[in-house]
Amino acid sequence: MNNDNIQKLVLLCHKMQQEGVTPSVGMLRSKAPFKVSVTEAIETIKRFNVSSAHTPKKVVATNNAEQALSERVAQLENEVELLKRSLSDVIKQLSK
């Protein structure tokens, strides 16, 4: 297998990791866009493990940021609902 294909497979491993899936030989072989032997998949997983050991972990920070944004959106939606009710009450009082 050439180096270009292994690099593509390592990138596929990183993509799987970002999706929260731990890359494995079987998973890699099933998701690869081309035929991959067991020995090629093992070599790729080894290279992925070495490269990911040197890569900062951004997944946790991303998950925390997503959770914080989701909480903020929920808070803002509640505030908008309260404002709608208050505005509705004011309009009712003015129309009397």
TORKOL-133475 format. One record per residue (C-alpha): residue number from 1; residue in one letter; chain; x, y, z. Coordinates in steps of 0.1 Angstrom, whole numbers, plus 5000, padded with zeros to 4 digits. Example, Ala and Ser with C-alpha at 12.3 -4.5 7.8 and 13.67 -1.06 7.14 Angstrom:
<atoms>
  nr rest kette east north   up
   1    A     A 5123  4955 5078
   2    S     A 5137  4989 5071
</atoms>
This chain:
<atoms>
  nr rest kette east north   up
   1    M     A 5000  5000 5000
   2    N     A 5014  5034 4992
   3    N     A 5019  5062 5016
   4    D     A 4991  5083 5001
   5    N     A 4965  5057 5009
   6    I     A 4978  5053 5045
   7    Q     A 4976  5091 5049
   8    K     A 4940  5090 5037
   9    L     A 4932  5062 5061
  10    V     A 4948  5081 5090
  11    L     A 4926  5111 5081
  12    L     A 4896  5088 5082
  13    C     A 4907  5076 5116
  14    H     A 4908  5113 5128
  15    K     A 4874  5119 5114
  16    M     A 4860  5089 5132
  17    Q     A 4876  5101 5164
  18    Q     A 4860  5135 5160
  19    E     A 4827  5118 5156
  20    G     A 4833  5101 5190
  21    V     A 4841  5067 5174
  22    T     A 4873  5049 5184
  23    P     A 4889  5037 5152
  24    S     A 4895  5000 5150
  25    V     A 4908  4977 5123
  26    G     A 4873  4964 5114
  27    M     A 4857  4999 5115
  28    L     A 4885  5013 5093
  29    R     A 4882  4985 5068
  30    S     A 4844  4990 5065
  31    K     A 4845  5028 5062
  32    A     A 4875  5030 5038
  33    P     A 4866  5041 5003
  34    F     A 4889  5014 4989
  35    K     A 4899  4978 4998
  36    V     A 4921  4976 5028
  37    S     A 4938  4945 5041
  38    V     A 4940  4936 5078
  39    T     A 4978  4943 5079
  40    E     A 4973  4977 5062
  41    A     A 4946  4986 5086
  42    I     A 4968  4976 5116
  43    E     A 4996  4997 5102
  44    T     A 4972  5026 5098
  45    I     A 4959  5023 5133
  46    K     A 4994  5023 5147
  47    R     A 5003  5055 5128
  48    F     A 4970  5070 5139
  49    N     A 4978  5062 5175
  50    V     A 5012  5078 5172
  51    S     A 4999  5109 5155
  52    S     A 4970  5113 5179
  53    A     A 4993  5111 5209
  54    H     A 5009  5143 5197
  55    T     A 4977  5161 5188
  56    P     A 4960  5183 5214
  57    K     A 4926  5170 5225
  58    K     A 4901  5195 5212
  59    V     A 4871  5171 5213
  60    V     A 4864  5177 5250
  61    A     A 4867  5215 5246
  62    T     A 4843  5213 5216
  63    N     A 4818  5192 5235
  64    N     A 4819  5217 5265
  65    A     A 4814  5246 5241
  66    E     A 4785  5229 5224
  67    Q     A 4769  5222 5258
  68    A     A 4774  5258 5270
  69    L     A 4759  5271 5237
  70    S     A 4729  5248 5241
  71    E     A 4723  5259 5276
  72    R     A 4726  5296 5266
  73    V     A 4701  5290 5237
  74    A     A 4676  5274 5261
  75    Q     A 4681  5303 5286
  76    L     A 4675  5329 5258
  77    E     A 4644  5310 5246
  78    N     A 4630  5312 5281
  79    E     A 4637  5349 5283
  80    V     A 4620  5355 5249
  81    E     A 4590  5336 5261
  82    L     A 4588  5358 5292
  83    L     A 4591  5389 5271
  84    K     A 4563  5378 5248
  85    R     A 4540  5372 5278
  86    S     A 4549  5405 5293
  87    L     A 4543  5423 5260
  88    S     A 4510  5405 5256
  89    D     A 4499  5416 5291
  90    V     A 4509  5452 5284
  91    I     A 4490  5452 5251
  92    K     A 4459  5438 5268
  93    Q     A 4460  5465 5295
  94    L     A 4464  5492 5269
  95    S     A 4435  5480 5248
  96    K     A 4411  5482 5278
</atoms>
